[in-house]
Amino acid sequence: MAEVISKRLVELIERNADRLAKAWLADVKQRPETRTYRNYPDDVLHRRVYEVYLNLGKWISRETSVEEIASVYTALGCQRYREGFAPSEVLEALILTRRHLWLLVLREGFLETALDLQAALDLNARAVLFFDRAMYYTAVGFERAAAEHGAEKGAGRPAAAEQPPRSWFDWLQRGRSTSD
């Protein structure tokens, strides 16, 4: 029975993917933590987040492997690095994606009985695990792209006078070199 309710919650989210994407887009465009998103076309950002909501059932499915999530989100991190996003912005955008999902569930009043609550908690646990993995692998991709960028420049990392750190990876690398 709880699985049926979880399925209904996933269907609710997928059915409202467009509405969720629009709410996320308005939110991400106005937040000071996600300034770079203001420079991107609404249709591109909408399509990106819409796909996450539309395919939520696949992403949180027990059949989706960690390797699948790693592949998609490592590539996302690399892409966002190349597009000039700060890692904190990308992680905030993922947090907002998850937040809007739960705001919808709460607004729709699906949590009326103990069974509903249990199903929602199960769905929440799977969604949190997915988003945690997505954030981790996005960071891995960002770090990988930053390292490749440094290797292309030949120095491994930019000198302090050249440019400020673009990522926590650069900051960590710079911190290690000055403390050794």
Beta strands, then each sheet from edge to edge (+ up, - down):
end
